[in-house]
Amino acid sequence: MGVDALNPIQVSAGEMGNTAELKRRWGDGLTFWGGIDTQRVLCLGSTDDVRAEVQRRVNDLARDGGFVLAAVHDIQAEVPPENICALFASGYPK
């Protein structure tokens, strides 16, 4: 299909947390996949933290397409179910 994707966007690693800069520099040629932190936000954060993380990454990466909203890695057992629900519910426009 001619799609080049960077998977995962592991926001806790190095300079990958600056997703606005990633989009600015590479957004014309790459699709970004991931971006929702599994190490801190999903497992330790509140539902409000998850919603804020989703909105930040959508605002940074979804403009003009080229973004697959997803957890950085597999969602682990210690993630509260309400945070998983907040992840998916927050990614859709109201």
PyMOL Python script that loads the backbone (N, CA, C, O; Angstrom):
from pymol import cmd

cmd.read_pdbstr("""\
ATOM      1  N   MET A   1       0.814  -1.185   0.000  1.00  0.00           N
ATOM      2  CA  MET A   1       0.000   0.000   0.000  1.00  0.00           C
ATOM      3  C   MET A   1       0.861   1.255   0.000  1.00  0.00           C
ATOM      4  O   MET A   1       0.344   2.342  -0.255  1.00  0.00           O
ATOM      5  N   GLY A   2       2.125   1.145   0.270  1.00  0.00           N
ATOM      6  CA  GLY A   2       2.958   2.327   0.308  1.00  0.00           C
ATOM      7  C   GLY A   2       2.896   3.086   1.612  1.00  0.00           C
ATOM      8  O   GLY A   2       3.229   4.270   1.652  1.00  0.00           O
ATOM      9  N   VAL A   3       2.474   2.428   2.687  1.00  0.00           N
ATOM     10  CA  VAL A   3       2.370   3.079   3.989  1.00  0.00           C
ATOM     11  C   VAL A   3       3.611   2.760   4.798  1.00  0.00           C
ATOM     12  O   VAL A   3       3.980   1.595   4.950  1.00  0.00           O
ATOM     13  N   ASP A   4       4.246   3.779   5.311  1.00  0.00           N
ATOM     14  CA  ASP A   4       5.362   3.608   6.231  1.00  0.00           C
ATOM     15  C   ASP A   4       4.886   4.059   7.598  1.00  0.00           C
ATOM     16  O   ASP A   4       4.433   5.191   7.764  1.00  0.00           O
ATOM     17  N   ALA A   5       4.989   3.161   8.590  1.00  0.00           N
ATOM     18  CA  ALA A   5       4.509   3.468   9.931  1.00  0.00           C
ATOM     19  C   ALA A   5       5.624   3.274  10.944  1.00  0.00           C
ATOM     20  O   ALA A   5       6.439   2.359  10.828  1.00  0.00           O
ATOM     21  N   LEU A   6       5.642   4.133  11.919  1.00  0.00           N
ATOM     22  CA  LEU A   6       6.547   4.000  13.051  1.00  0.00           C
ATOM     23  C   LEU A   6       5.725   3.461  14.215  1.00  0.00           C
ATOM     24  O   LEU A   6       4.840   4.138  14.737  1.00  0.00           O
ATOM     25  N   ASN A   7       6.034   2.232  14.608  1.00  0.00           N
ATOM     26  CA  ASN A   7       5.302   1.553  15.669  1.00  0.00           C
ATOM     27  C   ASN A   7       6.309   0.891  16.592  1.00  0.00           C
ATOM     28  O   ASN A   7       7.074   0.040  16.138  1.00  0.00           O
ATOM     29  N   PRO A   8       6.339   1.245  17.859  1.00  0.00           N
ATOM     30  CA  PRO A   8       5.428   2.145  18.549  1.00  0.00           C
ATOM     31  C   PRO A   8       6.002   3.552  18.658  1.00  0.00           C
ATOM     32  O   PRO A   8       7.206   3.761  18.514  1.00  0.00           O
ATOM     33  N   ILE A   9       5.142   4.482  18.907  1.00  0.00           N
ATOM     34  CA  ILE A   9       5.559   5.813  19.365  1.00  0.00           C
ATOM     35  C   ILE A   9       5.624   5.687  20.881  1.00  0.00           C
ATOM     36  O   ILE A   9       4.635   5.923  21.574  1.00  0.00           O
ATOM     37  N   GLN A  10       6.785   5.317  21.386  1.00  0.00           N
ATOM     38  CA  GLN A  10       6.961   5.073  22.819  1.00  0.00           C
ATOM     39  C   GLN A  10       7.330   6.384  23.488  1.00  0.00           C
ATOM     40  O   GLN A  10       8.503   6.753  23.553  1.00  0.00           O
ATOM     41  N   VAL A  11       6.324   7.078  23.983  1.00  0.00           N
ATOM     42  CA  VAL A  11       6.491   8.454  24.444  1.00  0.00           C
ATOM     43  C   VAL A  11       7.385   8.583  25.673  1.00  0.00           C
ATOM     44  O   VAL A  11       7.841   9.685  25.980  1.00  0.00           O
ATOM     45  N   SER A  12       7.645   7.502  26.375  1.00  0.00           N
ATOM     46  CA  SER A  12       8.530   7.573  27.543  1.00  0.00           C
ATOM     47  C   SER A  12       9.990   7.348  27.177  1.00  0.00           C
ATOM     48  O   SER A  12      10.852   7.367  28.056  1.00  0.00           O
ATOM     49  N   ALA A  13      10.283   7.136  25.896  1.00  0.00           N
ATOM     50  CA  ALA A  13      11.646   6.841  25.457  1.00  0.00           C
ATOM     51  C   ALA A  13      12.267   8.058  24.778  1.00  0.00           C
ATOM     52  O   ALA A  13      11.741   8.578  23.794  1.00  0.00           O
ATOM     53  N   GLY A  14      13.379   8.492  25.319  1.00  0.00           N
ATOM     54  CA  GLY A  14      14.155   9.561  24.698  1.00  0.00           C
ATOM     55  C   GLY A  14      13.330  10.774  24.333  1.00  0.00           C
ATOM     56  O   GLY A  14      12.606  11.322  25.165  1.00  0.00           O
ATOM     57  N   GLU A  15      13.441  11.183  23.103  1.00  0.00           N
ATOM     58  CA  GLU A  15      12.754  12.389  22.654  1.00  0.00           C
ATOM     59  C   GLU A  15      11.441  12.089  21.936  1.00  0.00           C
ATOM     60  O   GLU A  15      10.873  12.962  21.281  1.00  0.00           O
ATOM     61  N   MET A  16      10.967  10.865  22.059  1.00  0.00           N
ATOM     62  CA  MET A  16       9.713  10.510  21.409  1.00  0.00           C
ATOM     63  C   MET A  16       8.506  11.124  22.104  1.00  0.00           C
ATOM     64  O   MET A  16       7.413  11.144  21.537  1.00  0.00           O
ATOM     65  N   GLY A  17       8.685  11.624  23.323  1.00  0.00           N
ATOM     66  CA  GLY A  17       7.588  12.254  24.039  1.00  0.00           C
ATOM     67  C   GLY A  17       7.133  13.566  23.424  1.00  0.00           C
ATOM     68  O   GLY A  17       6.012  14.014  23.663  1.00  0.00           O
ATOM     69  N   ASN A  18       8.001  14.181  22.632  1.00  0.00           N
ATOM     70  CA  ASN A  18       7.638  15.426  21.958  1.00  0.00           C
ATOM     71  C   ASN A  18       6.958  15.065  20.640  1.00  0.00           C
ATOM     72  O   ASN A  18       7.539  15.181  19.561  1.00  0.00           O
ATOM     73  N   THR A  19       5.712  14.626  20.764  1.00  0.00           N
ATOM     74  CA  THR A  19       5.001  14.131  19.593  1.00  0.00           C
ATOM     75  C   THR A  19       4.655  15.238  18.605  1.00  0.00           C
ATOM     76  O   THR A  19       4.517  14.970  17.412  1.00  0.00           O
ATOM     77  N   ALA A  20       4.514  16.456  19.066  1.00  0.00           N
ATOM     78  CA  ALA A  20       4.274  17.566  18.127  1.00  0.00           C
ATOM     79  C   ALA A  20       5.482  17.743  17.208  1.00  0.00           C
ATOM     80  O   ALA A  20       5.322  17.997  16.015  1.00  0.00           O
ATOM     81  N   GLU A  21       6.674  17.613  17.752  1.00  0.00           N
ATOM     82  CA  GLU A  21       7.898  17.728  16.952  1.00  0.00           C
ATOM     83  C   GLU A  21       8.046  16.541  15.994  1.00  0.00           C
ATOM     84  O   GLU A  21       8.460  16.717  14.848  1.00  0.00           O
ATOM     85  N   LEU A  22       7.709  15.339  16.459  1.00  0.00           N
ATOM     86  CA  LEU A  22       7.740  14.179  15.562  1.00  0.00           C
ATOM     87  C   LEU A  22       6.837  14.405  14.357  1.00  0.00           C
ATOM     88  O   LEU A  22       7.227  14.142  13.219  1.00  0.00           O
ATOM     89  N   LYS A  23       5.634  14.892  14.614  1.00  0.00           N
ATOM     90  CA  LYS A  23       4.696  15.144  13.520  1.00  0.00           C
ATOM     91  C   LYS A  23       5.236  16.221  12.582  1.00  0.00           C
ATOM     92  O   LYS A  23       5.145  16.090  11.362  1.00  0.00           O
ATOM     93  N   ARG A  24       5.795  17.281  13.153  1.00  0.00           N
ATOM     94  CA  ARG A  24       6.324  18.370  12.331  1.00  0.00           C
ATOM     95  C   ARG A  24       7.447  17.870  11.421  1.00  0.00           C
ATOM     96  O   ARG A  24       7.487  18.193  10.234  1.00  0.00           O
ATOM     97  N   ARG A  25       8.349  17.085  11.987  1.00  0.00           N
ATOM     98  CA  ARG A  25       9.525  16.648  11.227  1.00  0.00           C
ATOM     99  C   ARG A  25       9.246  15.510  10.264  1.00  0.00           C
ATOM    100  O   ARG A  25       9.804  15.477   9.167  1.00  0.00           O
ATOM    101  N   TRP A  26       8.394  14.579  10.656  1.00  0.00           N
ATOM    102  CA  TRP A  26       8.261  13.347   9.894  1.00  0.00           C
ATOM    103  C   TRP A  26       6.836  13.065   9.418  1.00  0.00           C
ATOM    104  O   TRP A  26       6.604  12.057   8.751  1.00  0.00           O
ATOM    105  N   GLY A  27       5.899  13.915   9.741  1.00  0.00           N
ATOM    106  CA  GLY A  27       4.493  13.651   9.472  1.00  0.00           C
ATOM    107  C   GLY A  27       4.118  13.543   8.009  1.00  0.00           C
ATOM    108  O   GLY A  27       3.106  12.923   7.684  1.00  0.00           O
ATOM    109  N   ASP A  28       4.902  14.125   7.117  1.00  0.00           N
ATOM    110  CA  ASP A  28       4.583  14.021   5.694  1.00  0.00           C
ATOM    111  C   ASP A  28       4.888  12.637   5.135  1.00  0.00           C
ATOM    112  O   ASP A  28       4.335  12.248   4.106  1.00  0.00           O
ATOM    113  N   GLY A  29       5.762  11.892   5.804  1.00  0.00           N
ATOM    114  CA  GLY A  29       6.175  10.616   5.240  1.00  0.00           C
ATOM    115  C   GLY A  29       5.895   9.395   6.094  1.00  0.00           C
ATOM    116  O   GLY A  29       6.082   8.265   5.642  1.00  0.00           O
ATOM    117  N   LEU A  30       5.444   9.610   7.336  1.00  0.00           N
ATOM    118  CA  LEU A  30       5.236   8.487   8.247  1.00  0.00           C
ATOM    119  C   LEU A  30       3.842   8.508   8.845  1.00  0.00           C
ATOM    120  O   LEU A  30       3.253   9.568   9.056  1.00  0.00           O
ATOM    121  N   THR A  31       3.330   7.326   9.111  1.00  0.00           N
ATOM    122  CA  THR A  31       2.145   7.167   9.947  1.00  0.00           C
ATOM    123  C   THR A  31       2.649   6.817  11.339  1.00  0.00           C
ATOM    124  O   THR A  31       3.542   5.983  11.489  1.00  0.00           O
ATOM    125  N   PHE A  32       2.090   7.442  12.339  1.00  0.00           N
ATOM    126  CA  PHE A  32       2.490   7.204  13.728  1.00  0.00           C
ATOM    127  C   PHE A  32       1.480   6.267  14.386  1.00  0.00           C
ATOM    128  O   PHE A  32       0.269   6.437  14.244  1.00  0.00           O
ATOM    129  N   TRP A  33       2.002   5.277  15.108  1.00  0.00           N
ATOM    130  CA  TRP A  33       1.163   4.229  15.682  1.00  0.00           C
ATOM    131  C   TRP A  33       1.519   4.097  17.156  1.00  0.00           C
ATOM    132  O   TRP A  33       2.666   3.808  17.496  1.00  0.00           O
ATOM    133  N   GLY A  34       0.552   4.305  18.023  1.00  0.00           N
ATOM    134  CA  GLY A  34       0.785   4.192  19.462  1.00  0.00           C
ATOM    135  C   GLY A  34       0.627   5.531  20.134  1.00  0.00           C
ATOM    136  O   GLY A  34      -0.299   6.281  19.824  1.00  0.00           O
ATOM    137  N   GLY A  35       1.517   5.838  21.046  1.00  0.00           N
ATOM    138  CA  GLY A  35       1.539   7.146  21.677  1.00  0.00           C
ATOM    139  C   GLY A  35       0.884   7.234  23.040  1.00  0.00           C
ATOM    140  O   GLY A  35       1.072   8.229  23.741  1.00  0.00           O
ATOM    141  N   ILE A  36       0.125   6.234  23.438  1.00  0.00           N
ATOM    142  CA  ILE A  36      -0.510   6.291  24.749  1.00  0.00           C
ATOM    143  C   ILE A  36       0.348   5.477  25.715  1.00  0.00           C
ATOM    144  O   ILE A  36       0.490   4.262  25.579  1.00  0.00           O
ATOM    145  N   ASP A  37       0.909   6.174  26.683  1.00  0.00           N
ATOM    146  CA  ASP A  37       1.903   5.615  27.599  1.00  0.00           C
ATOM    147  C   ASP A  37       1.347   4.467  28.440  1.00  0.00           C
ATOM    148  O   ASP A  37       0.374   4.638  29.174  1.00  0.00           O
ATOM    149  N   THR A  38       1.967   3.308  28.325  1.00  0.00           N
ATOM    150  CA  THR A  38       1.539   2.145  29.106  1.00  0.00           C
ATOM    151  C   THR A  38       2.286   2.009  30.425  1.00  0.00           C
ATOM    152  O   THR A  38       1.819   1.310  31.324  1.00  0.00           O
ATOM    153  N   GLN A  39       3.439   2.665  30.560  1.00  0.00           N
ATOM    154  CA  GLN A  39       4.250   2.506  31.764  1.00  0.00           C
ATOM    155  C   GLN A  39       3.775   3.362  32.927  1.00  0.00           C
ATOM    156  O   GLN A  39       3.890   2.960  34.085  1.00  0.00           O
ATOM    157  N   ARG A  40       3.250   4.521  32.629  1.00  0.00           N
ATOM    158  CA  ARG A  40       2.822   5.424  33.705  1.00  0.00           C
ATOM    159  C   ARG A  40       1.333   5.737  33.619  1.00  0.00           C
ATOM    160  O   ARG A  40       0.574   5.445  34.543  1.00  0.00           O
ATOM    161  N   VAL A  41       0.930   6.323  32.520  1.00  0.00           N
ATOM    162  CA  VAL A  41      -0.431   6.863  32.428  1.00  0.00           C
ATOM    163  C   VAL A  41      -1.488   5.772  32.524  1.00  0.00           C
ATOM    164  O   VAL A  41      -2.391   5.864  33.355  1.00  0.00           O
ATOM    165  N   LEU A  42      -1.394   4.741  31.687  1.00  0.00           N
ATOM    166  CA  LEU A  42      -2.448   3.725  31.708  1.00  0.00           C
ATOM    167  C   LEU A  42      -2.489   2.940  33.006  1.00  0.00           C
ATOM    168  O   LEU A  42      -3.573   2.684  33.530  1.00  0.00           O
ATOM    169  N   CYS A  43      -1.341   2.551  33.539  1.00  0.00           N
ATOM    170  CA  CYS A  43      -1.371   1.699  34.731  1.00  0.00           C
ATOM    171  C   CYS A  43      -1.432   2.484  36.039  1.00  0.00           C
ATOM    172  O   CYS A  43      -1.968   1.979  37.026  1.00  0.00           O
ATOM    173  N   LEU A  44      -0.903   3.693  36.074  1.00  0.00           N
ATOM    174  CA  LEU A  44      -0.837   4.445  37.331  1.00  0.00           C
ATOM    175  C   LEU A  44      -1.717   5.689  37.361  1.00  0.00           C
ATOM    176  O   LEU A  44      -2.019   6.201  38.439  1.00  0.00           O
ATOM    177  N   GLY A  45      -2.129   6.178  36.209  1.00  0.00           N
ATOM    178  CA  GLY A  45      -2.880   7.426  36.143  1.00  0.00           C
ATOM    179  C   GLY A  45      -4.363   7.245  36.410  1.00  0.00           C
ATOM    180  O   GLY A  45      -4.881   6.129  36.447  1.00  0.00           O
ATOM    181  N   SER A  46      -5.023   8.364  36.594  1.00  0.00           N
ATOM    182  CA  SER A  46      -6.477   8.378  36.747  1.00  0.00           C
ATOM    183  C   SER A  46      -7.123   8.374  35.365  1.00  0.00           C
ATOM    184  O   SER A  46      -6.436   8.495  34.350  1.00  0.00           O
ATOM    185  N   THR A  47      -8.430   8.235  35.333  1.00  0.00           N
ATOM    186  CA  THR A  47      -9.123   8.315  34.045  1.00  0.00           C
ATOM    187  C   THR A  47      -8.942   9.698  33.430  1.00  0.00           C
ATOM    188  O   THR A  47      -8.864   9.824  32.208  1.00  0.00           O
ATOM    189  N   ASP A  48      -8.876  10.731  34.257  1.00  0.00           N
ATOM    190  CA  ASP A  48      -8.621  12.081  33.732  1.00  0.00           C
ATOM    191  C   ASP A  48      -7.229  12.174  33.112  1.00  0.00           C
ATOM    192  O   ASP A  48      -7.051  12.834  32.088  1.00  0.00           O
ATOM    193  N   ASP A  49      -6.244  11.519  33.724  1.00  0.00           N
ATOM    194  CA  ASP A  49      -4.893  11.487  33.149  1.00  0.00           C
ATOM    195  C   ASP A  49      -4.901  10.800  31.789  1.00  0.00           C
ATOM    196  O   ASP A  49      -4.246  11.257  30.852  1.00  0.00           O
ATOM    197  N   VAL A  50      -5.640   9.707  31.683  1.00  0.00           N
ATOM    198  CA  VAL A  50      -5.728   8.984  30.407  1.00  0.00           C
ATOM    199  C   VAL A  50      -6.382   9.864  29.354  1.00  0.00           C
ATOM    200  O   VAL A  50      -5.891   9.958  28.229  1.00  0.00           O
ATOM    201  N   ARG A  51      -7.482  10.507  29.712  1.00  0.00           N
ATOM    202  CA  ARG A  51      -8.160  11.390  28.757  1.00  0.00           C
ATOM    203  C   ARG A  51      -7.235  12.510  28.278  1.00  0.00           C
ATOM    204  O   ARG A  51      -7.202  12.834  27.091  1.00  0.00           O
ATOM    205  N   ALA A  52      -6.490  13.092  29.207  1.00  0.00           N
ATOM    206  CA  ALA A  52      -5.559  14.174  28.842  1.00  0.00           C
ATOM    207  C   ALA A  52      -4.454  13.650  27.914  1.00  0.00           C
ATOM    208  O   ALA A  52      -4.079  14.327  26.956  1.00  0.00           O
ATOM    209  N   GLU A  53      -3.940  12.462  28.190  1.00  0.00           N
ATOM    210  CA  GLU A  53      -2.906  11.858  27.349  1.00  0.00           C
ATOM    211  C   GLU A  53      -3.447  11.624  25.936  1.00  0.00           C
ATOM    212  O   GLU A  53      -2.776  11.936  24.952  1.00  0.00           O
ATOM    213  N   VAL A  54      -4.646  11.083  25.841  1.00  0.00           N
ATOM    214  CA  VAL A  54      -5.246  10.827  24.527  1.00  0.00           C
ATOM    215  C   VAL A  54      -5.426  12.134  23.771  1.00  0.00           C
ATOM    216  O   VAL A  54      -5.071  12.220  22.595  1.00  0.00           O
ATOM    217  N   GLN A  55      -5.967  13.147  24.422  1.00  0.00           N
ATOM    218  CA  GLN A  55      -6.192  14.416  23.737  1.00  0.00           C
ATOM    219  C   GLN A  55      -4.892  15.047  23.278  1.00  0.00           C
ATOM    220  O   GLN A  55      -4.820  15.602  22.182  1.00  0.00           O
ATOM    221  N   ARG A  56      -3.857  14.964  24.115  1.00  0.00           N
ATOM    222  CA  ARG A  56      -2.554  15.516  23.719  1.00  0.00           C
ATOM    223  C   ARG A  56      -2.031  14.831  22.469  1.00  0.00           C
ATOM    224  O   ARG A  56      -1.612  15.494  21.520  1.00  0.00           O
ATOM    225  N   ARG A  57      -2.053  13.498  22.465  1.00  0.00           N
ATOM    226  CA  ARG A  57      -1.500  12.765  21.323  1.00  0.00           C
ATOM    227  C   ARG A  57      -2.349  12.953  20.073  1.00  0.00           C
ATOM    228  O   ARG A  57      -1.805  13.058  18.974  1.00  0.00           O
ATOM    229  N   VAL A  58      -3.656  12.997  20.214  1.00  0.00           N
ATOM    230  CA  VAL A  58      -4.528  13.253  19.060  1.00  0.00           C
ATOM    231  C   VAL A  58      -4.247  14.646  18.515  1.00  0.00           C
ATOM    232  O   VAL A  58      -4.113  14.824  17.305  1.00  0.00           O
ATOM    233  N   ASN A  59      -4.158  15.634  19.403  1.00  0.00           N
ATOM    234  CA  ASN A  59      -3.866  17.005  18.954  1.00  0.00           C
ATOM    235  C   ASN A  59      -2.519  17.089  18.246  1.00  0.00           C
ATOM    236  O   ASN A  59      -2.386  17.789  17.242  1.00  0.00           O
ATOM    237  N   ASP A  60      -1.524  16.380  18.765  1.00  0.00           N
ATOM    238  CA  ASP A  60      -0.181  16.432  18.180  1.00  0.00           C
ATOM    239  C   ASP A  60      -0.056  15.637  16.886  1.00  0.00           C
ATOM    240  O   ASP A  60       0.616  16.079  15.954  1.00  0.00           O
ATOM    241  N   LEU A  61      -0.690  14.473  16.817  1.00  0.00           N
ATOM    242  CA  LEU A  61      -0.367  13.520  15.755  1.00  0.00           C
ATOM    243  C   LEU A  61      -1.450  13.293  14.709  1.00  0.00           C
ATOM    244  O   LEU A  61      -1.138  12.834  13.610  1.00  0.00           O
ATOM    245  N   ALA A  62      -2.692  13.591  15.002  1.00  0.00           N
ATOM    246  CA  ALA A  62      -3.780  13.216  14.092  1.00  0.00           C
ATOM    247  C   ALA A  62      -4.044  14.236  12.989  1.00  0.00           C
ATOM    248  O   ALA A  62      -4.700  13.919  11.998  1.00  0.00           O
ATOM    249  N   ARG A  63      -3.547  15.434  13.151  1.00  0.00           N
ATOM    250  CA  ARG A  63      -3.782  16.477  12.150  1.00  0.00           C
ATOM    251  C   ARG A  63      -3.353  15.990  10.771  1.00  0.00           C
ATOM    252  O   ARG A  63      -2.233  15.509  10.596  1.00  0.00           O
ATOM    253  N   ASP A  64      -4.229  16.115   9.813  1.00  0.00           N
ATOM    254  CA  ASP A  64      -3.981  15.700   8.424  1.00  0.00           C
ATOM    255  C   ASP A  64      -3.777  14.193   8.273  1.00  0.00           C
ATOM    256  O   ASP A  64      -3.178  13.747   7.293  1.00  0.00           O
ATOM    257  N   GLY A  65      -4.259  13.415   9.217  1.00  0.00           N
ATOM    258  CA  GLY A  65      -4.169  11.954   9.127  1.00  0.00           C
ATOM    259  C   GLY A  65      -2.810  11.425   9.526  1.00  0.00           C
ATOM    260  O   GLY A  65      -1.940  12.174   9.972  1.00  0.00           O
ATOM    261  N   GLY A  66      -2.638  10.128   9.361  1.00  0.00           N
ATOM    262  CA  GLY A  66      -1.349   9.516   9.648  1.00  0.00           C
ATOM    263  C   GLY A  66      -1.124   9.180  11.104  1.00  0.00           C
ATOM    264  O   GLY A  66       0.010   9.226  11.582  1.00  0.00           O
ATOM    265  N   PHE A  67      -2.208   8.834  11.836  1.00  0.00           N
ATOM    266  CA  PHE A  67      -2.054   8.466  13.240  1.00  0.00           C
ATOM    267  C   PHE A  67      -3.002   7.327  13.566  1.00  0.00           C
ATOM    268  O   PHE A  67      -4.192   7.385  13.258  1.00  0.00           O
ATOM    269  N   VAL A  68      -2.454   6.274  14.203  1.00  0.00           N
ATOM    270  CA  VAL A  68      -3.258   5.179  14.726  1.00  0.00           C
ATOM    271  C   VAL A  68      -3.186   5.283  16.235  1.00  0.00           C
ATOM    272  O   VAL A  68      -2.148   5.018  16.841  1.00  0.00           O
ATOM    273  N   LEU A  69      -4.304   5.674  16.840  1.00  0.00           N
ATOM    274  CA  LEU A  69      -4.379   5.812  18.295  1.00  0.00           C
ATOM    275  C   LEU A  69      -4.328   4.430  18.921  1.00  0.00           C
ATOM    276  O   LEU A  69      -5.179   3.583  18.648  1.00  0.00           O
ATOM    277  N   ALA A  70      -3.327   4.207  19.764  1.00  0.00           N
ATOM    278  CA  ALA A  70      -3.168   2.907  20.416  1.00  0.00           C
ATOM    279  C   ALA A  70      -2.226   3.057  21.600  1.00  0.00           C
ATOM    280  O   ALA A  70      -1.484   4.033  21.710  1.00  0.00           O
ATOM    281  N   ALA A  71      -2.274   2.076  22.472  1.00  0.00           N
ATOM    282  CA  ALA A  71      -1.299   2.015  23.558  1.00  0.00           C
ATOM    283  C   ALA A  71       0.082   1.779  22.948  1.00  0.00           C
ATOM    284  O   ALA A  71       0.205   1.196  21.871  1.00  0.00           O
ATOM    285  N   VAL A  72       1.109   2.235  23.646  1.00  0.00           N
ATOM    286  CA  VAL A  72       2.479   2.068  23.170  1.00  0.00           C
ATOM    287  C   VAL A  72       2.806   0.584  22.984  1.00  0.00           C
ATOM    288  O   VAL A  72       3.381   0.200  21.966  1.00  0.00           O
ATOM    289  N   HIS A  73       2.449  -0.241  23.949  1.00  0.00           N
ATOM    290  CA  HIS A  73       2.683  -1.689  23.892  1.00  0.00           C
ATOM    291  C   HIS A  73       1.396  -2.384  24.328  1.00  0.00           C
ATOM    292  O   HIS A  73       0.374  -1.728  24.533  1.00  0.00           O
ATOM    293  N   ASP A  74       1.441  -3.693  24.468  1.00  0.00           N
ATOM    294  CA  ASP A  74       0.265  -4.421  24.941  1.00  0.00           C
ATOM    295  C   ASP A  74      -0.189  -3.867  26.283  1.00  0.00           C
ATOM    296  O   ASP A  74       0.625  -3.493  27.127  1.00  0.00           O
ATOM    297  N   ILE A  75      -1.482  -3.823  26.460  1.00  0.00           N
ATOM    298  CA  ILE A  75      -2.041  -3.367  27.735  1.00  0.00           C
ATOM    299  C   ILE A  75      -1.909  -4.514  28.729  1.00  0.00           C
ATOM    300  O   ILE A  75      -2.404  -5.616  28.497  1.00  0.00           O
ATOM    301  N   GLN A  76      -1.238  -4.237  29.830  1.00  0.00           N
ATOM    302  CA  GLN A  76      -0.948  -5.262  30.827  1.00  0.00           C
ATOM    303  C   GLN A  76      -2.098  -5.431  31.824  1.00  0.00           C
ATOM    304  O   GLN A  76      -2.990  -4.587  31.914  1.00  0.00           O
ATOM    305  N   ALA A  77      -2.057  -6.534  32.566  1.00  0.00           N
ATOM    306  CA  ALA A  77      -3.126  -6.895  33.502  1.00  0.00           C
ATOM    307  C   ALA A  77      -3.315  -5.868  34.611  1.00  0.00           C
ATOM    308  O   ALA A  77      -4.417  -5.740  35.143  1.00  0.00           O
ATOM    309  N   GLU A  78      -2.265  -5.134  34.972  1.00  0.00           N
ATOM    310  CA  GLU A  78      -2.387  -4.181  36.080  1.00  0.00           C
ATOM    311  C   GLU A  78      -3.089  -2.874  35.693  1.00  0.00           C
ATOM    312  O   GLU A  78      -3.329  -2.030  36.557  1.00  0.00           O
ATOM    313  N   VAL A  79      -3.415  -2.697  34.437  1.00  0.00           N
ATOM    314  CA  VAL A  79      -4.116  -1.488  34.004  1.00  0.00           C
ATOM    315  C   VAL A  79      -5.574  -1.589  34.439  1.00  0.00           C
ATOM    316  O   VAL A  79      -6.259  -2.554  34.099  1.00  0.00           O
ATOM    317  N   PRO A  80      -6.052  -0.594  35.190  1.00  0.00           N
ATOM    318  CA  PRO A  80      -7.452  -0.626  35.629  1.00  0.00           C
ATOM    319  C   PRO A  80      -8.397  -0.603  34.422  1.00  0.00           C
ATOM    320  O   PRO A  80      -8.173   0.149  33.473  1.00  0.00           O
ATOM    321  N   PRO A  81      -9.441  -1.417  34.455  1.00  0.00           N
ATOM    322  CA  PRO A  81     -10.387  -1.455  33.335  1.00  0.00           C
ATOM    323  C   PRO A  81     -10.966  -0.089  32.980  1.00  0.00           C
ATOM    324  O   PRO A  81     -11.212   0.197  31.808  1.00  0.00           O
ATOM    325  N   GLU A  82     -11.181   0.752  33.985  1.00  0.00           N
ATOM    326  CA  GLU A  82     -11.746   2.082  33.699  1.00  0.00           C
ATOM    327  C   GLU A  82     -10.778   2.934  32.875  1.00  0.00           C
ATOM    328  O   GLU A  82     -11.214   3.802  32.118  1.00  0.00           O
ATOM    329  N   ASN A  83      -9.470   2.697  33.014  1.00  0.00           N
ATOM    330  CA  ASN A  83      -8.502   3.431  32.196  1.00  0.00           C
ATOM    331  C   ASN A  83      -8.528   2.957  30.747  1.00  0.00           C
ATOM    332  O   ASN A  83      -8.332   3.753  29.829  1.00  0.00           O
ATOM    333  N   ILE A  84      -8.766   1.677  30.541  1.00  0.00           N
ATOM    334  CA  ILE A  84      -8.898   1.162  29.179  1.00  0.00           C
ATOM    335  C   ILE A  84     -10.137   1.773  28.520  1.00  0.00           C
ATOM    336  O   ILE A  84     -10.092   2.191  27.363  1.00  0.00           O
ATOM    337  N   CYS A  85     -11.230   1.820  29.259  1.00  0.00           N
ATOM    338  CA  CYS A  85     -12.460   2.435  28.736  1.00  0.00           C
ATOM    339  C   CYS A  85     -12.234   3.906  28.421  1.00  0.00           C
ATOM    340  O   CYS A  85     -12.693   4.393  27.388  1.00  0.00           O
ATOM    341  N   ALA A  86     -11.529   4.623  29.299  1.00  0.00           N
ATOM    342  CA  ALA A  86     -11.241   6.045  29.065  1.00  0.00           C
ATOM    343  C   ALA A  86     -10.380   6.233  27.819  1.00  0.00           C
ATOM    344  O   ALA A  86     -10.583   7.183  27.064  1.00  0.00           O
ATOM    345  N   LEU A  87      -9.418   5.335  27.599  1.00  0.00           N
ATOM    346  CA  LEU A  87      -8.566   5.393  26.403  1.00  0.00           C
ATOM    347  C   LEU A  87      -9.421   5.350  25.151  1.00  0.00           C
ATOM    348  O   LEU A  87      -9.297   6.219  24.289  1.00  0.00           O
ATOM    349  N   PHE A  88     -10.273   4.368  25.040  1.00  0.00           N
ATOM    350  CA  PHE A  88     -11.049   4.210  23.817  1.00  0.00           C
ATOM    351  C   PHE A  88     -12.155   5.254  23.695  1.00  0.00           C
ATOM    352  O   PHE A  88     -12.425   5.731  22.593  1.00  0.00           O
ATOM    353  N   ALA A  89     -12.787   5.610  24.783  1.00  0.00           N
ATOM    354  CA  ALA A  89     -13.866   6.610  24.725  1.00  0.00           C
ATOM    355  C   ALA A  89     -13.327   7.994  24.386  1.00  0.00           C
ATOM    356  O   ALA A  89     -14.010   8.784  23.734  1.00  0.00           O
ATOM    357  N   SER A  90     -12.118   8.289  24.822  1.00  0.00           N
ATOM    358  CA  SER A  90     -11.549   9.630  24.593  1.00  0.00           C
ATOM    359  C   SER A  90     -11.044   9.830  23.185  1.00  0.00           C
ATOM    360  O   SER A  90     -10.862  10.970  22.759  1.00  0.00           O
ATOM    361  N   GLY A  91     -10.814   8.773  22.456  1.00  0.00           N
ATOM    362  CA  GLY A  91     -10.256   8.877  21.124  1.00  0.00           C
ATOM    363  C   GLY A  91     -11.269   9.203  20.037  1.00  0.00           C
ATOM    364  O   GLY A  91     -10.900   9.445  18.888  1.00  0.00           O
ATOM    365  N   TYR A  92     -12.536   9.209  20.399  1.00  0.00           N
ATOM    366  CA  TYR A  92     -13.582   9.462  19.421  1.00  0.00           C
ATOM    367  C   TYR A  92     -14.171  10.843  19.612  1.00  0.00           C
ATOM    368  O   TYR A  92     -14.425  11.249  20.746  1.00  0.00           O
ATOM    369  N   PRO A  93     -14.392  11.568  18.543  1.00  0.00           N
ATOM    370  CA  PRO A  93     -15.003  12.896  18.679  1.00  0.00           C
ATOM    371  C   PRO A  93     -16.393  12.776  19.274  1.00  0.00           C
ATOM    372  O   PRO A  93     -17.113  11.807  19.036  1.00  0.00           O
ATOM    373  N   LYS A  94     -16.745  13.766  20.037  1.00  0.00           N
ATOM    374  CA  LYS A  94     -18.078  13.782  20.663  1.00  0.00           C
ATOM    375  C   LYS A  94     -19.086  14.407  19.741  1.00  0.00           C
ATOM    376  O   LYS A  94     -20.262  14.510  20.091  1.00  0.00           O
TER     377      LYS A  94
END
""", "prot")
cmd.dss("prot")
cmd.show_as("cartoon", "prot")
cmd.util.cbc("prot")
cmd.orient("prot")
